[in-house]
Amino acid sequence: MRALLLTLMTVIFFSPAAQAGDAEKGAKTYRKCVSCHMVGPKAKNRVGPQLNAIIGREIASIDGYKYSKGMIAYAGEQKVWTEENLAAYLAAPRKVVKGTRMSFAGLRKETDRDNVIAYLKQASQ
């Protein structure tokens, strides 16, 4: 019974479908972000940088945007935004990047983070 439970938990928590996210739901959650960040064909920097093609993009690399010292230091450690480090940042921005200017407290629910990442990937194509 224990082995079955462990197998089931592994399938649920580590399958790509469980972590893929729902872009439509992510668009709704992303509404919390639009006052500072744009995404899409006409995206521009606002209080925060535009987020087009953020997955795979070098951290702190948008020309014309003045990043915090904390984000520049983080870029020295992480180099590129991955789904994993973006999810961690979205969960607790000020804990992940000490000295970030992002005042947003974070998205507590993993599903919200997965959905926002799915939305960002879709919206910036």
Secondary structure, DSSP 4 states (H G I P E B T S, - for coil): -HHHHHHHHHHHHHSHHHHH--HHHHHHHHTTTTTT---STT---SSS---TT-TTSBTT--TT----HHHHHHHHHH-B--HHHHHHHHH-HHHHSTT----------HHHHHHHHHHHHHHT-
